[in-house]
Amino acid sequence: MEWGYTLSGLVVGFIVGVTGVGGGSLMTPLLIMVFGVSPATAVGTDLLYAALTKAGGAWVHGRQKTVHWGLVGRLALGSVPAAFVTILVLNAISVDNALFSNLITSTLGIALILTAMALLFRQQLTRLGRSHFGFLVEWRDQHIVSATVITGFILGVLVTISSVGAGALGMVVLFMLYPRLPAVTLVGSDIAHAVPLTLVAGLGHAYMGTVDYSLLTSLLVGSLPGIYIGSHVSKRIPDRLLRPVLSTVLILIGIKLI
């Protein structure tokens, strides 16, 4: 077992426990830029890693009845087929390893920058979604199902290629589309939706041979206690300080990858 991977899992797990984001956003670029893992293997391994870790969170939210299963179904209706189709496309172009790697790293860089923007301006975007004035509310009420499915489709493509997007980006859109639902229900629904999405995408990468199971085990050994510790100290660390720092790091990494 590579203890460097385990330590990385511990650190990233701690950040996820404190901030609620950062799993794929930090783990995938860390594997690529620090440990030299190929982009495809980093993404594939991280997807299964996310599916396993978020399954526990989805189970807890399900028991607490903080999951809107109708919302989860709408997202999955778009994201799961999108993940399947994206895997087929990635498998078809994998004969050109350079093209495959460039596609993943470029998409990852863009996803990281979008995630950072979502973190920085989440409150402003949430207020926009919760506003009861203007055309946005009327449009949202008339086309809520279609917009949710389309959101799921976009997340499905983005997550399958980069392993990033289901967390911060998905939450911002859900806050805007479902302003009347409690925040905890949106969080629970987002986590529950991430499980089938990352599982399908991760199994697709496993089929393509881009999952390192030894690496996966090492990451889990570190991340599970990291998430546990981070969750318990999260209330003691000001969120207003952590999010700008995390966003800045994501932007710098995203620019470097692009």
C-alpha positions in Angstrom: 0.0 0.0 0.0 1.3 3.4 -1.0 1.1 5.6 2.2 1.5 8.8 0.2 -1.9 8.0 -1.4 -3.4 7.2 2.1 -2.1 10.5 3.5 -3.6 12.4 0.5 -6.9 10.6 1.1 -6.8 11.7 4.7 -6.1 15.4 3.8 -8.7 15.5 1.1 -11.2 13.6 3.2 -10.7 16.2 6.0 -11.3 19.1 3.6 -14.5 17.4 2.3 -15.7 16.9 5.9 -15.1 20.5 6.7 -16.4 22.2 3.5 -18.7 19.6 2.0 -16.8 19.8 -1.3 -13.4 19.0 -2.7 -13.4 15.3 -3.3 -13.0 15.1 -7.0 -12.0 18.7 -7.3 -8.9 18.1 -5.2 -8.2 14.4 -5.5 -8.1 14.0 -9.3 -5.7 16.9 -10.0 -3.6 15.8 -7.0 -3.2 12.3 -8.5 -2.4 13.8 -11.9 0.0 16.6 -10.9 1.7 15.3 -7.8 1.7 11.5 -8.2 1.9 11.3 -12.0 -1.1 9.1 -12.3 -2.5 9.1 -15.9 -5.5 11.4 -16.3 -7.8 8.5 -17.3 -6.8 6.3 -14.3 -7.1 9.3 -11.9 -10.6 10.0 -13.1 -11.8 6.4 -13.2 -10.4 5.6 -9.7 -11.8 8.8 -8.2 -15.3 8.0 -9.6 -15.5 4.6 -7.8 -13.9 6.3 -4.7 -16.7 8.9 -4.8 -19.4 6.2 -5.3 -18.3 4.3 -2.3 -17.8 7.3 0.0 -21.1 9.0 -0.9 -23.1 5.8 -0.5 -22.7 6.2 3.2 -23.8 9.8 3.1 -26.8 8.9 1.0 -27.8 6.2 3.4 -27.7 8.6 6.4 -29.8 11.2 4.5 -32.2 8.6 3.4 -32.8 7.4 7.0 -33.3 11.1 8.1 -35.8 11.6 5.2 -33.8 14.4 3.8 -33.7 13.1 0.2 -36.3 14.2 -2.4 -36.3 10.9 -4.4 -38.4 12.5 -7.2 -35.7 15.1 -7.7 -33.0 12.4 -7.6 -34.9 10.4 -10.3 -35.1 13.5 -12.5 -31.4 14.1 -12.3 -30.6 10.5 -12.8 -32.9 10.4 -15.9 -30.5 12.7 -17.6 -27.1 11.9 -15.9 -27.0 8.1 -16.1 -27.7 7.8 -19.8 -25.3 10.7 -20.4 -22.6 8.9 -18.4 -23.2 5.7 -20.4 -23.0 7.5 -23.7 -19.9 9.4 -22.6 -18.1 6.2 -21.7 -18.9 4.8 -25.1 -17.4 7.9 -26.7 -14.3 7.9 -24.5 -13.8 4.2 -25.2 -14.0 4.9 -29.0 -11.3 7.6 -28.9 -9.0 5.9 -26.4 -6.9 4.6 -29.3 -5.3 8.0 -29.3 -3.9 8.3 -25.8 -2.8 11.9 -26.3 -6.2 13.0 -27.4 -7.8 11.1 -24.5 -5.5 12.6 -21.9 -5.9 16.1 -23.4 -9.7 15.9 -23.4 -9.7 14.8 -19.7 -7.3 17.4 -18.5 -8.9 20.3 -20.4 -12.4 19.3 -19.2 -11.0 18.9 -15.6 -9.5 22.3 -15.7 -12.7 24.0 -16.9 -14.7 22.0 -14.3 -12.4 23.2 -11.5 -12.7 26.8 -12.5 -16.5 26.6 -12.8 -16.6 24.8 -9.4 -14.5 27.6 -7.9 -16.8 30.3 -9.3 -19.8 28.4 -7.9 -18.2 28.3 -4.4 -17.3 32.0 -4.5 -20.7 33.2 -5.7 -22.9 30.6 -4.2 -24.8 33.0 -2.0 -25.5 35.5 -4.8 -26.6 32.7 -7.1 -28.8 31.2 -4.3 -30.4 34.6 -3.7 -31.1 34.8 -7.4 -32.8 31.4 -7.4 -34.8 32.2 -4.3 -36.1 35.5 -5.7 -39.8 35.7 -6.3 -39.5 38.4 -8.9 -38.8 38.4 -12.7 -39.1 35.9 -15.5 -36.8 33.3 -13.7 -39.5 32.1 -11.3 -42.2 31.8 -14.0 -39.8 30.0 -16.3 -38.7 27.7 -13.5 -42.2 26.7 -12.5 -43.2 25.9 -16.0 -40.2 23.9 -17.0 -38.8 22.5 -13.8 -38.8 18.8 -14.8 -37.1 19.5 -18.2 -34.5 21.8 -16.6 -33.7 19.2 -14.0 -33.2 16.4 -16.6 -31.0 18.7 -18.7 -29.0 19.6 -15.6 -28.5 15.9 -14.9 -27.4 15.3 -18.5 -24.8 18.0 -18.3 -23.5 16.8 -15.0 -23.4 13.2 -16.3 -21.0 14.2 -19.2 -18.9 16.5 -17.0 -18.5 14.0 -14.1 -17.7 11.1 -16.4 -14.9 12.9 -18.1 -13.5 14.8 -15.2 -15.0 13.3 -12.0 -15.8 16.9 -11.0 -19.1 18.8 -11.0 -21.7 16.8 -9.1 -21.0 18.7 -5.8 -20.7 22.4 -6.0 -22.0 22.9 -9.5 -25.0 20.6 -9.0 -25.9 22.3 -5.7 -25.9 25.8 -7.2 -28.3 24.7 -9.9 -30.5 22.9 -7.5 -30.7 25.9 -5.2 -31.9 28.0 -8.2 -34.4 25.4 -9.5 -35.8 24.3 -6.2 -35.7 27.4 -3.9 -38.7 26.2 -1.8 -37.0 22.9 -0.7 -35.0 23.0 2.5 -31.2 23.2 2.0 -30.6 20.0 3.8 -33.0 18.2 1.4 -31.1 19.6 -1.6 -27.8 18.5 -0.1 -29.2 15.0 0.6 -30.7 14.7 -2.8 -27.4 15.8 -4.5 -25.5 13.2 -2.5 -28.0 10.5 -3.3 -27.9 11.4 -7.0 -24.1 11.3 -7.1 -24.1 7.6 -6.1 -25.6 6.1 -9.2 -23.9 8.7 -11.4 -20.4 8.0 -10.1 -21.0 4.3 -9.9 -22.1 4.0 -13.5 -19.3 6.3 -14.7 -16.8 4.4 -12.5 -17.9 1.0 -13.7 -17.6 2.3 -17.3 -14.0 3.4 -16.6 -13.4 0.0 -15.0 -14.5 -1.6 -18.2 -12.0 0.5 -20.1 -9.3 -0.5 -17.7 -8.8 2.9 -16.2 -9.3 2.0 -12.5 -6.4 1.3 -10.2 -7.9 -0.8 -7.4 -4.8 -0.7 -5.2 -4.8 3.1 -5.4 -8.6 3.1 -4.7 -8.0 1.0 -1.5 -5.2 3.3 -0.3 -7.4 6.4 -0.8 -10.3 4.9 1.1 -8.1 4.0 4.0 -7.2 7.6 4.5 -10.3 9.4 3.4 -12.9 7.7 5.6 -11.3 8.8 8.9 -10.4 12.1 7.3 -14.1 12.8 6.5 -15.1 11.7 10.0 -12.6 14.1 11.7 -13.4 16.9 9.3 -17.1 16.6 9.9 -16.6 16.9 13.7 -14.4 20.0 13.6 -16.3 21.8 10.7 -18.2 24.0 13.1 -15.0 25.4 14.6 -13.5 26.6 11.3 -15.2 29.7 9.7 -16.7 28.8 6.3 -16.1 32.3 5.1 -12.4 31.8 5.3 -12.2 28.3 3.9 -14.2 28.7 0.7 -12.2 31.6 -0.7 -9.0 29.7 -0.1 -10.4 26.5 -1.6 -11.7 28.5 -4.6 -8.4 30.1 -5.2 -6.6 26.8 -5.2 -9.1 25.3 -7.6 -8.8 28.2 -10.0 -5.0 28.0 -10.0 -5.1 24.2 -10.6 -7.7 24.6 -13.3 -5.7 27.3 -15.2 -2.6 25.0 -15.0 -4.5 22.0 -16.4 -6.0 24.0 -19.2 
